[in-house]
Amino acid sequence: MIFIVVKYDVKPEFADTFIELTREFTQATRAEPGNKWFEWSRSVENANEFVLVEAFDDNAGEAHVSSPHFKQGLDAMRPVLASTPKIVSRLIEGEDWDEMGELKID
């Protein structure tokens, strides 16, 4: 599975509308074959930071970054970002989220 985490530093004046700005990109990506999840969160420590956690089947990454909505999504984000996003992208074992072994809830 391709596992990706991206941190976006959004200009303060766009922070409250950033999720709406990315809605079309998000919906199109979630509809892609091979997309496992595509989930946005907002930092509790920095209201201008958004974190995207996404995963794809091993063979779906190239189709994602080659899609028209990928380019459109990045073009829509570019003017509202304060800096270049930070990314961790890895091919990892597994197909879904695992349960946390250290904190079991019965």
Residue, then its C-alpha position, 0 to 999 in steps of 0.5 A: m500500500i502507498f501511504i502518504v501524509v502531507k502537511y499544508d501551511v495555509k495562509p491565515e486568511f484562507a484557513d477557514t475556507f481551505i477544506e471547501l476549496t479542496r472539496e472537488f479534489t477530495q471527492a474526485t480522489r476518493a472516487e479513484p480506483g485504488n484509493k483507500w482513504f483520503e482524509w483531511s484534519r486540521s491541527v489543534e496547535n496551528a489553525n493554519e496547518f492541515v494534514l492529509v492522510e491518504a492511501f492507495d493500492d500499490n499500483a494506483g499512485e501513478a494514475h492519481v498523480s497523472s489525473p486531471h483533477f490532481k493538477q487542478g487540485l494543486d493549482a487551486m491550492r497553490p495561491v492559498l498556501a504559505s509554503t511548500p507542503k511537507i510530505v512523507s510517502r512510503l510503500i508499506e505492508g498492509e491493506d488497511w488500518d490495523e488495531m493498536g496493540e498497546l491500547k485495546i478497548d473491549 
